[in-house]
């Protein structure tokens, strides 16, 4: 029984350690309907994008090539975790405001 408890404790502890080491980048939906930054540069690999909606309207982070989307209400903070090994430029947009576009620039890992 003690071994089972120890294993369960390790399973619970490991995800917290992995999250703490995940590189995190911030993307803000501004009240004027823009992204900040409009070009977000990240290293290839696994990373987290913290999404912040500073507007008074719902927004949606969406990227078709990355197969990611996240809907957020006014004033909400959330995140998406992305794993991508191929450097390049990947467009994203706000599905509620389709003229608002940005680019995720994935650069080779050092």
Number of C-alpha atoms within 10 A of each C-alpha: 5 7 8 9 9 10 11 11 11 11 10 10 11 10 10 10 10 9 13 9 9 14 14 16 14 13 19 18 25 15 13 9 16 18 22 14 15 18 17 18 14 20 17 19 17 14 19 17 19 15 20 22 24 19 18 13 14 18 24 20 23 20 20 11 10 14 8 13 15 15 15 17 15 15 14 15 13 12 17 14 14 15 11 13 14 12 15 13 16 16 16 23 22 23 18 14 13 11 11 15 19 22 18 18 17 19 16 13 10 5
